[in-house]
């Protein structure tokens, strides 16, 4: 179980969540008993850098030696290659301390939402 230190948009009152890995690229964020969010692990995305602001790093107690996971929410479509990934609001996890939060990227981006096919063009 993870403690939510920075709220997940739309689920501001949820203070504990769990993440279940499906495979090396996909996971499920279990928000509560009724709600799950599909996630894409950042390792599946090439050439994407995120500059995390200090206040967010402090809230998640991130240090240079912290084991960090970064996930992006994904809307699953059929076929999976047409699934849409939200690149503007990743879920960042401090695996060492079991803390997580959603980080809203405030820097200009080439694309805010991409399909799985389009991710290969980054």
PyMOL commands that set and color helices and strands:
alter all, ss='L'
color gray80, all
select helices_A, chain A and resi 42-44+54-59+80-82+116-119
alter helices_A, ss='H'
color red, helices_A
select strands_A, chain A and resi 2-6+16-21+26-30+36-41+68-75+84-86+89-94+99-104+113-115
alter strands_A, ss='S'
color yellow, strands_A
deselect
rebuild
show_as cartoon
